[in-house]
Amino acid sequence: MEQMMNQMGIDMDELDAEEVIIRTDEHELVFSSPDVTKMDAQGQETYQIIGTPEERARGAGDDETSDATGGSVDQGDVELVASRTGASEEAARDALEANDGDLAAAVAQLE
């Protein structure tokens, strides 16, 4: 099979992936320890993922906190704005939320 793929100009590589996350508008599909194959055919890359996904709510399990309007602000951004401006994390989070996560606008607002 591999020899036939090479004759057709298709290169295949196994990737040592720890986790694959597919995000949709509503949820995430998380594949833990998947088998991932990368195929390159005439410059077109295709990835094949084999495994059983865990479905979870969008944003669950990452380093973000949701605000009251359903948006999210990255904790790292909050810390960056707070350290840059000397403001509290709460004030930094409020500024980020007010500016739709725009770091420069949040810093400008607090300075």
C-alpha positions as CSV (number, residue, x, y, z in Angstrom):
1,M,0.0,0.0,0.0
2,E,2.8,2.4,1.0
3,Q,4.7,1.7,-2.3
4,M,1.5,2.3,-4.3
5,M,1.0,5.7,-2.5
6,N,4.6,6.7,-3.3
7,Q,4.1,5.8,-6.9
8,M,1.0,8.1,-7.0
9,G,3.1,10.9,-5.4
10,I,1.4,10.7,-2.0
11,D,3.7,11.0,1.0
12,M,2.4,9.7,4.4
13,D,3.8,10.5,7.8
14,E,2.6,9.4,11.2
15,L,2.5,12.2,13.7
16,D,3.1,11.7,17.4
17,A,0.1,13.8,18.6
18,E,-0.8,14.0,22.3
19,E,-4.2,15.7,21.7
20,V,-6.3,17.0,18.8
21,I,-9.0,19.6,19.4
22,I,-11.7,20.4,16.8
23,R,-13.6,23.6,17.7
24,T,-17.1,24.4,16.3
25,D,-19.3,27.3,17.2
26,E,-21.0,25.3,20.0
27,H,-18.6,22.7,21.3
28,E,-15.2,21.1,21.0
29,L,-14.2,17.5,20.1
30,V,-11.1,16.5,22.0
31,F,-9.2,13.4,20.9
32,S,-6.7,12.3,23.5
33,S,-3.8,10.1,22.3
34,P,-5.1,9.9,18.7
35,D,-3.4,8.2,15.8
36,V,-2.7,11.1,13.3
37,T,-1.5,10.6,9.8
38,K,-0.4,13.5,7.5
39,M,-0.8,12.8,3.8
40,D,0.8,15.1,1.2
41,A,-0.6,14.7,-2.3
42,Q,0.5,17.1,-4.9
43,G,1.1,19.9,-2.4
44,Q,-2.3,19.3,-0.7
45,E,-2.0,18.3,3.0
46,T,-4.6,16.1,4.5
47,Y,-4.7,15.0,8.2
48,Q,-6.5,11.8,9.3
49,I,-7.4,11.5,12.9
50,I,-8.3,8.1,14.4
51,G,-9.6,7.9,18.0
52,T,-12.7,8.5,20.1
53,P,-13.5,12.1,20.8
54,E,-14.8,13.6,24.0
55,E,-17.3,16.3,23.4
56,R,-17.2,19.3,25.7
57,A,-18.7,22.8,25.8
58,R,-16.7,25.4,23.9
59,G,-13.9,26.9,26.0
60,A,-14.2,24.2,28.8
61,G,-10.8,23.1,30.0
62,D,-8.7,26.0,28.7
63,D,-7.2,29.0,30.5
64,E,-10.1,31.4,29.8
65,T,-12.8,32.8,32.1
66,S,-16.3,33.7,30.8
67,D,-17.7,37.1,31.5
68,A,-21.4,37.9,32.2
69,T,-22.2,38.4,28.5
70,G,-20.9,35.0,27.4
71,G,-17.5,36.3,26.1
72,S,-14.2,35.2,27.4
73,V,-11.0,36.8,28.5
74,D,-7.7,34.9,28.6
75,Q,-6.1,34.9,32.1
76,G,-2.7,35.5,30.6
77,D,-4.0,38.7,28.9
78,V,-5.5,39.8,32.3
79,E,-2.1,39.4,34.0
80,L,-0.3,41.1,31.2
81,V,-2.5,44.2,31.3
82,A,-2.4,44.3,35.1
83,S,1.4,44.1,35.2
84,R,1.8,46.7,32.4
85,T,-0.6,49.2,33.9
86,G,-0.2,48.5,37.6
87,A,-4.0,48.0,37.8
88,S,-5.7,45.2,39.7
89,E,-6.6,42.0,37.8
90,E,-10.2,42.8,38.2
91,A,-9.7,46.3,36.6
92,A,-7.6,44.7,33.9
93,R,-10.3,42.1,33.2
94,D,-13.0,44.8,33.1
95,A,-10.9,46.8,30.6
96,L,-10.3,43.8,28.4
97,E,-14.0,42.9,28.4
98,A,-15.0,46.5,27.6
99,N,-12.5,46.5,24.7
100,D,-13.5,43.0,23.4
101,G,-10.1,41.5,24.4
102,D,-8.0,44.2,22.6
103,L,-4.8,44.4,24.7
104,A,-3.6,47.8,23.5
105,A,-7.0,49.4,24.0
106,A,-7.3,47.9,27.5
107,V,-3.8,49.2,28.4
108,A,-4.6,52.6,27.0
109,Q,-7.9,52.8,28.9
110,L,-6.1,52.0,32.2
111,E,-3.1,54.3,31.7
